[in-house]
Amino acid sequence: MYRDSRKNARISLLNAESVLRMTKERIIRIEYGEEEVPPEKVVLMEDLYQTGNRLMLWHCGNGCSVGKCLGYEYQEMNPLLAGVKILSSAEKIIKKRHDLLNILDDGEITPDEIPQINKLCSDYKNLMTAILALKMEIEKTTLAGVAR
């Protein structure tokens, strides 16, 4: 994503090196996933590459060790697909709410409940991913309207 963002912005490595104050070798390591990017550099890249916050969101879900640990994930998807995924995930969550209540009722998670919890967490993650994608589409549309 870092390299694609730079290329789409038509920024040369030499230009990026100057603005980001990093060696081109380091930029290349970052672009090929060999080095994690400090958050302040991601913000500078966003300003330089003008991706409409997509680079920062992608970084938090895919390029940041803390974001990965927290389960954040950003995927671009068209609004219709995001809407369908939101409705589908929400419906699954609503149908399984009693399962979660039963699991949490005694205040303990037993080994036999772990598969159910993993499935519920997967549904919640799908919902979060689709919501984030839809929010990004809203932001892109809003920014496009402002630019006009």
Buried (B, 14 or more C-beta within 10 A) or exposed (E): BBBEBBEEBEBEBEEBBEBBEBEBEBBBBBBEEEBBBEEEBBBBBBEBBBBBBBBBBBBBBBBBEEBEEEEBBBBBBEBEEBBEBBEBBBEBBEEBEEBBEEBEEEEEEEEEBEEBBEEBEEBBBBBBBBBBBBEBBEBBEEEEEEEE
